[in-house]
Amino acid sequence: MKSRALVLNKFNEPLDLKEISIPLLNEGEILVKMEAAGICGSDVHMWKGEDERTPLPIILGHEGVGRIVDINGQKESINGEPLHEGSLITWNRGLCCGACFYCAVLHEPSLCDNRKIYGINMGINEGSALNGCYSEYIILRNHTHIFNIDEGVDPAVLVSASCSGATIAHAFDMVKVNPGDTVVIQGPGPLGVYAVAFAKSMGASNIIVIGGSEDRLKICTKFGANKILNRHTIMEEQRRDIIFQITHGHGADLVIEAAGVLGAAEEGIKLIRKGGTYITAGYAQPAGVERIDFYRYVVKNNITVKGVWASDTRHTYQALALVKKNQKLFSEMITHRFNLEQGNEAIWVMNNKTALKAVFTF
């Protein structure tokens, strides 16, 4: 039995559609037939060779939903439900060791020294080879955290919950949002859309999104943003003035960077009220050095600056819960659907930001 898969052999070159033999399962492993896989902005960076974790050759894809074909041993979901052939599932994209300093002492598994991530740092020369979601089949390793999915849910709608959704859930896990708060979000991509949804679910009164795509900004309004600022038509000083006018001269309680571009942090820190919080979640790869006057904007204002790296199972759980309650709304994030034969087109539309969210469907 074989699986067709898109393989990245060389950076910045087309993905190759290949057939890979499906091996016998080791104890605790699960063979999954993919039903949907997300094409993430991080995949584009890996395709370009901008992520130092990426081994070659590799099957990309860390966002997936699929149906169990075979299991070696008895397995349960994280809710204790028995897993069996035919179960529709998704999973936490990372596997942590549980024994390093960050896992065992700090209880911060996203910082695990030995963390393995499907489709990111597990090449085809490691283990079963079928380690990424750009494939008809994937083999999930023992100790992968599994979530059962109800029948009738569009798998494509759920894929982003395991990455963009979980990362933003991690961000909101770090801070308390209160009714009356103003939340500013830099970037209207998938991270930004999830940030709008989480801010609204937590009771924020003002949700302001800064971005350069009018179409993406409009989607943010559907998710709950009550003010959008197009950075192409409203200059930086004007944006700051508008935010301070809305907040009676104080500034935002919380600013979330979800853009990943140089200059975002320099602007965002200037938008925060005294004692507020700045959370940066969008830098998935180096973007350059920000120039920030820490005395004037950080120390003197007593603000908190937090970085967000990846996520843990609890955050995937939270993101899935949010999406399941708002399936119709989250379906509007999906602007493009492809099959495996269109793999290079899928990478391209994410690279040029034609797509808000692109998915493979099987």
C-alpha positions as CSV (number, residue, x, y, z in Angstrom):
1,M,0.0,0.0,0.0
2,K,1.3,3.4,-0.9
3,S,0.5,7.1,-0.2
4,R,0.9,9.9,-2.7
5,A,2.6,12.9,-1.0
6,L,4.1,16.2,-1.9
7,V,7.8,16.2,-1.1
8,L,10.0,19.3,-0.7
9,N,13.4,18.2,-2.0
10,K,15.0,21.6,-2.5
11,F,14.2,25.0,-1.1
12,N,12.5,27.4,-3.5
13,E,11.8,24.7,-6.0
14,P,8.5,23.0,-6.9
15,L,7.1,20.3,-4.6
16,D,7.3,16.8,-6.1
17,L,4.3,14.5,-6.0
18,K,5.6,11.1,-5.1
19,E,4.4,7.7,-4.0
20,I,5.7,6.5,-0.6
21,S,5.3,3.0,0.7
22,I,3.2,2.8,3.9
23,P,5.1,0.7,6.5
24,L,3.8,-1.5,9.2
25,L,2.8,0.4,12.3
26,N,4.9,0.4,15.4
27,E,3.2,0.0,18.8
28,G,0.9,2.9,19.5
29,E,1.0,4.4,16.0
30,I,-2.1,5.4,14.0
31,L,-2.5,5.4,10.3
32,V,-4.7,8.2,9.2
33,K,-6.2,8.9,5.8
34,M,-6.2,12.7,5.4
35,E,-9.5,14.5,4.8
36,A,-8.2,18.1,4.9
37,A,-4.8,19.8,5.4
38,G,-4.1,23.5,5.9
39,I,-1.5,25.4,3.9
40,C,0.0,27.7,6.5
41,G,2.1,30.8,6.0
42,S,4.8,29.0,7.9
43,D,4.8,26.3,5.2
44,V,5.8,29.1,2.7
45,H,8.7,30.1,4.9
46,M,9.8,26.5,5.1
47,W,9.5,26.1,1.4
48,K,11.7,29.1,1.0
49,G,14.3,27.7,3.4
50,E,13.7,30.5,6.0
51,D,13.0,28.1,8.9
52,E,16.2,26.6,10.2
53,R,14.3,23.6,11.6
54,T,13.4,22.2,8.2
55,P,15.2,19.0,7.2
56,L,15.2,17.9,3.5
57,P,13.5,16.0,2.0
58,I,10.3,16.6,3.9
59,I,6.5,16.3,3.5
60,L,5.2,19.7,4.7
61,G,1.9,20.3,6.5
62,H,1.3,20.6,10.2
63,E,-2.5,21.2,10.1
64,G,-4.6,18.2,9.5
65,V,-7.9,16.4,10.0
66,G,-8.3,12.7,8.9
67,R,-10.0,9.4,9.5
68,I,-8.3,6.5,11.2
69,V,-7.5,3.5,8.9
70,D,-5.5,1.4,11.3
71,I,-4.2,1.4,14.9
72,N,-1.5,-0.7,16.5
73,G,-2.8,-1.1,20.1
74,Q,-5.6,0.5,22.1
75,K,-5.8,4.2,21.9
76,E,-8.0,7.0,23.4
77,S,-8.7,10.6,22.6
78,I,-7.7,13.3,25.2
79,N,-11.3,13.0,26.5
80,G,-10.9,9.3,27.1
81,E,-13.0,8.2,24.1
82,P,-11.9,5.0,22.5
83,L,-10.4,5.5,19.1
84,H,-11.1,3.0,16.3
85,E,-11.0,2.5,12.6
86,G,-13.2,5.1,11.0
87,S,-12.9,7.7,13.7
88,L,-12.6,11.3,12.4
89,I,-9.8,13.0,14.3
90,T,-7.4,15.9,14.5
91,W,-4.3,16.1,16.7
92,N,-1.9,18.4,18.5
93,R,0.8,19.1,16.0
94,G,3.7,18.9,18.4
95,L,5.1,16.0,20.5
96,C,7.0,16.9,23.6
97,C,9.4,14.8,25.6
98,G,7.9,15.4,29.1
99,A,11.3,15.1,30.7
100,C,13.3,18.2,29.9
101,F,13.6,21.3,32.1
102,Y,10.8,23.1,30.1
103,C,8.4,20.2,30.2
104,A,9.0,18.8,33.7
105,V,9.9,21.9,35.7
106,L,8.4,24.9,34.0
107,H,5.4,23.0,32.5
108,E,5.9,24.9,29.2
109,P,5.8,22.1,26.7
110,S,5.8,24.4,23.7
111,L,9.4,25.3,24.7
112,C,10.4,21.6,24.9
113,D,14.1,21.1,23.9
114,N,13.1,17.9,22.1
115,R,9.8,18.9,20.5
116,K,8.9,17.2,17.3
117,I,6.4,18.8,14.9
118,Y,4.6,17.0,12.1
119,G,5.5,18.6,8.8
120,I,8.0,21.0,10.3
121,N,11.1,19.2,11.7
122,M,10.3,15.6,10.8
123,G,11.7,14.7,7.4
124,I,10.9,11.6,5.3
125,N,14.2,10.0,6.4
126,E,12.9,9.8,10.0
127,G,10.6,7.1,11.2
128,S,7.7,6.2,8.9
129,A,8.5,8.9,6.4
130,L,4.8,9.9,6.4
131,N,5.3,12.7,8.9
132,G,3.4,15.6,7.2
133,C,-0.1,16.5,6.1
134,Y,0.6,17.1,2.4
135,S,-0.1,13.5,1.9
136,E,-3.0,11.1,1.4
137,Y,-1.9,9.3,4.6
138,I,0.0,10.3,7.7
139,I,1.3,8.1,10.5
140,L,0.8,9.6,14.0
141,R,3.4,8.5,16.6
142,N,2.6,7.0,19.9
143,H,1.8,9.7,22.6
144,T,0.3,12.1,20.0
145,H,-2.7,13.9,21.6
146,I,-5.8,13.1,19.6
147,F,-9.1,14.9,19.4
148,N,-12.3,13.1,18.2
149,I,-14.3,15.1,15.7
150,D,-18.1,14.9,15.3
151,E,-19.4,13.6,12.0
152,G,-21.0,16.3,9.9
153,V,-18.3,18.9,10.5
154,D,-16.4,20.2,7.5
155,P,-12.8,19.0,8.2
156,A,-11.4,22.0,6.2
157,V,-12.9,24.4,8.7
158,L,-11.1,22.8,11.6
159,V,-7.5,22.5,10.2
160,S,-6.4,26.0,11.2
161,A,-7.5,25.5,14.8
162,S,-4.4,23.3,15.3
163,C,-2.0,26.1,14.3
164,S,-3.2,29.7,14.0
165,G,-6.0,29.1,16.4
166,A,-3.9,27.3,19.0
167,T,-1.1,29.9,18.8
168,I,-3.6,32.7,19.5
169,A,-5.3,30.7,22.2
170,H,-1.8,30.5,23.8
171,A,-1.5,34.3,23.5
172,F,-4.9,34.8,25.3
173,D,-3.9,32.3,27.9
174,M,-1.2,34.8,29.0
175,V,-3.5,37.7,29.7
176,K,-6.9,38.5,31.1
177,V,-9.3,40.4,28.9
178,N,-12.1,42.3,30.7
179,P,-15.4,43.8,29.5
180,G,-14.6,47.4,28.5
181,D,-11.1,46.6,27.3
182,T,-9.7,47.7,24.0
183,V,-7.7,45.1,22.0
184,V,-5.7,46.2,19.0
185,I,-4.6,43.4,16.5
186,Q,-1.8,44.0,14.0
187,G,-2.4,41.8,11.0
188,P,-5.7,40.5,9.5
189,G,-4.4,37.1,8.4
190,P,-5.5,33.8,10.0
191,L,-3.7,34.7,13.3
192,G,-5.4,38.0,13.3
193,V,-8.8,36.6,12.6
194,Y,-8.5,34.2,15.5
195,A,-7.3,37.0,17.7
196,V,-10.5,38.9,16.8
197,A,-12.7,35.9,17.6
198,F,-10.9,35.2,21.0
199,A,-11.1,38.9,22.0
200,K,-14.8,39.0,21.2
201,S,-15.5,35.7,23.1
202,M,-13.7,37.2,26.2
203,G,-15.8,40.3,26.2
204,A,-13.5,43.0,24.8
205,S,-15.5,46.2,24.0
206,N,-13.3,47.6,21.3
207,I,-11.5,45.4,18.8
208,I,-9.4,47.3,16.3
209,V,-7.5,45.6,13.5
210,I,-4.6,47.2,11.5
211,G,-3.8,45.6,8.1
212,G,-3.2,46.2,4.4
213,S,-5.8,44.0,2.8
214,E,-9.2,45.4,2.5
215,D,-10.8,42.0,1.9
216,R,-9.1,40.5,5.0
217,L,-10.1,43.5,7.1
218,K,-13.7,43.1,6.1
219,I,-13.6,39.4,7.2
220,C,-12.3,40.7,10.6
221,T,-15.4,42.8,10.9
222,K,-17.5,39.7,10.5
223,F,-15.7,38.1,13.3
224,G,-16.3,41.0,15.7
225,A,-13.8,43.9,14.9
226,N,-15.6,47.2,15.3
227,K,-12.8,49.3,13.8
228,I,-10.5,48.5,10.9
229,L,-7.5,50.7,9.9
230,N,-6.0,50.1,6.5
231,R,-2.3,50.9,6.8
232,H,-2.2,51.8,3.1
233,T,-4.6,54.7,3.5
234,I,-4.2,55.6,7.1
235,M,-0.7,56.5,8.1
236,E,1.0,55.4,11.3
237,E,0.5,58.6,13.3
238,Q,-3.1,58.8,12.2
239,R,-3.6,55.2,13.4
240,R,-2.2,56.1,16.7
241,D,-4.3,59.2,17.1
242,I,-7.5,57.2,16.2
243,I,-6.7,54.5,18.8
244,F,-6.0,57.1,21.5
245,Q,-9.2,59.0,20.7
246,I,-11.2,55.8,21.0
247,T,-9.6,55.0,24.4
248,H,-10.0,58.5,25.8
249,G,-6.3,59.3,25.5
250,H,-5.1,56.2,27.4
251,G,-4.2,53.7,24.6
252,A,-5.1,50.0,24.2
253,D,-5.2,47.6,27.1
254,L,-3.8,44.8,24.9
255,V,-2.0,44.9,21.5
256,I,-1.4,41.6,19.7
257,E,1.1,41.4,16.9
258,A,-0.1,38.9,14.3
259,A,1.7,40.3,11.3
260,G,5.2,39.0,11.5
261,V,6.7,41.9,9.6
262,L,9.5,44.4,10.4
263,G,8.1,47.5,12.1
264,A,5.1,45.9,13.6
265,A,6.5,45.8,17.1
266,E,7.9,49.3,16.9
267,E,4.4,50.7,16.1
268,G,2.4,48.3,18.4
269,I,4.3,49.2,21.6
270,K,3.4,52.9,21.0
271,L,-0.3,52.0,21.0
272,I,-0.5,50.6,24.6
273,R,-1.8,52.4,27.7
274,K,0.3,52.6,30.8
275,G,0.3,49.2,32.5
276,G,-1.0,47.5,29.3
277,T,0.3,44.4,27.5
278,Y,2.0,43.7,24.2
279,I,1.9,40.2,22.9
280,T,3.8,39.2,19.8
281,A,2.8,36.0,18.0
282,G,3.4,36.6,14.3
283,Y,7.1,36.2,14.0
284,A,7.5,32.6,12.8
285,Q,10.9,33.4,11.3
286,P,13.5,36.3,11.6
287,A,12.1,39.5,10.2
288,G,14.8,41.9,11.2
289,V,15.7,44.1,14.2
290,E,13.0,46.4,15.7
291,R,14.0,49.8,17.0
292,I,12.2,50.5,20.3
293,D,12.8,53.2,22.9
294,F,12.4,50.9,25.9
295,Y,12.7,53.7,28.4
296,R,9.9,55.8,26.8
297,Y,7.5,53.1,25.7
298,V,8.2,50.1,28.0
299,V,9.8,51.1,31.3
300,K,8.2,54.5,31.8
301,N,4.7,53.1,30.9
302,N,5.2,49.9,33.0
303,I,4.0,47.7,30.2
304,T,4.3,43.9,29.8
305,V,5.9,42.4,26.7
306,K,5.3,38.8,26.0
307,G,6.4,36.5,23.2
308,V,4.3,33.5,22.0
309,W,6.0,30.4,20.7
310,A,3.8,27.7,19.3
311,S,1.2,26.1,21.6
312,D,0.2,23.2,23.8
313,T,-2.6,20.7,23.7
314,R,-4.8,22.9,26.0
315,H,-4.6,25.6,23.4
316,T,-5.6,23.3,20.5
317,Y,-8.5,22.2,22.7
318,Q,-9.6,25.8,23.2
319,A,-9.3,26.8,19.5
320,L,-11.3,23.7,18.4
321,A,-14.0,24.6,20.9
322,L,-14.2,28.2,19.5
323,V,-14.4,26.9,15.9
324,K,-17.0,24.3,16.6
325,K,-19.3,27.0,18.1
326,N,-18.8,29.2,15.1
327,Q,-18.4,26.8,12.1
328,K,-20.2,28.9,9.6
329,L,-18.2,32.0,10.5
330,F,-14.9,30.2,10.3
331,S,-15.8,28.7,7.0
332,E,-15.5,32.2,5.6
333,M,-11.7,32.1,6.3
334,I,-11.3,29.5,3.6
335,T,-10.8,31.2,0.3
336,H,-9.1,28.5,-1.7
337,R,-9.4,24.7,-1.8
338,F,-6.9,22.5,-3.7
339,N,-6.1,18.8,-4.4
340,L,-2.5,17.4,-4.1
341,E,-1.9,17.8,-7.8
342,Q,-2.3,21.5,-7.3
343,G,0.3,21.7,-4.5
344,N,2.6,24.3,-6.1
345,E,-0.4,26.5,-6.9
346,A,-1.5,26.2,-3.3
347,I,2.0,27.3,-2.1
348,W,1.9,30.2,-4.5
349,V,-1.4,31.7,-3.5
350,M,-0.3,31.7,0.1
351,N,3.1,33.2,-0.8
352,N,1.5,36.1,-2.7
353,K,-1.3,36.4,0.0
354,T,-4.0,35.9,-2.6
355,A,-5.5,33.4,-0.1
356,L,-6.5,34.1,3.5
357,K,-6.7,30.4,4.2
358,A,-6.0,27.7,1.6
359,V,-6.6,24.0,2.3
360,F,-6.0,20.6,0.6
361,T,-9.1,18.5,0.5
362,F,-8.9,14.7,-0.2
